Amino acid sequence: MFRIEGWDDQDFNLELFVCTDILKLNSLHYGYWQKEELPDINGATLSLADLKKAQELYTRTLIDLIPQDVDTILDVGCGMGDVTRQLADRGH
């Protein structure tokens, strides 16, 4: 039987555990499903790799929308911090 260490701890977050430890995702959001980037979007062959691509596309698209003269950003609802880390890497 598979046992998750700490599952009965009141601070244990099952959703976060599934996303990080099982699915190996870097973000909690569903991503940006742009047909040009993910051609199988209307097909039945979508995969976990497609979800990861959609998450990366969302983060890249969001960051590209930030005006050049913005230095300080508050990431509300920062999830696992993937967007925040990338913003920090870009000097925000």
N, C-alpha and C positions, 0 to 999 in steps of 0.2 A: 504494500500500500504506500502511496506517495504522501508524504507529510511535509507541510510548509512550516518551517521554523517560525514561531512567533505569531501564527495565525490567530491565536486566541487573545493576544495582547490588544487592549482597546485602542491603541495608537496604530495598529497594523492597518495599512491601506491596501486592500486586495486589488483594487483597480490599478493602482500604481505598480504593485508587484507584477501583475499580469503584463502591463505595458512594458516595463523595464526588464524584468527577469525572464519572462517567457517569450514575449513577442520581440524583445530587443529594440524597442522604439526609442527615439530621442525626444519625442513630443507627445502631448496628449491630444492635440487637436486632430481633426479628420483630414486636414490638408486642403490643397487647392487642386481640384480635378479639372485641369485644362486639357481639352481634347488633343491639342497639338503635341503636348508633352506625354500624354498617356493615351495612345491610340486605341487601346482596348476598352476604353471607358464605357462603351455601350455593349460590350461583349460579356460573355460569362467567364472569361479567363483571368479576371483580376486576381492579384495575389498580394501577399504581405509586402513584397518588394514594390508593388505599385503604390501601396499605402505609404511606404517610406518615401518614394519619389514625390508623391502628392504633398507630404508634410514638408519636404525640402523645398518644393516649389512654392508653397504657401509662405514659408519663412523668407525665402529669397524675394518673392513678390512684395511682401510686407516691408522689408528693409529697403527695397528699391523705391518705395513710395515716400520715404522720409526725405524732406528737403535738405539740401546740402548744408544750410546754415544752422541746422538743429544740432545742439550738443548734448542736451540733457533729455532723457526719455524715462518715463515711468511705465514699466511693464506691469499693468494690472491683470491679475489672473495669469500669472507667468507659468503656470503648469510645472513642468520639470526644469524650466530655466533654459531650454535650448535657444529660444529667440533672444533671451537676455544675454546669454554667453556670446552669441554672434554679434549682438549690438555692442557689447563691451570690446570684442575683438576689433570692431571698426571705430573705436574711440568714443563711443557714446557713454 
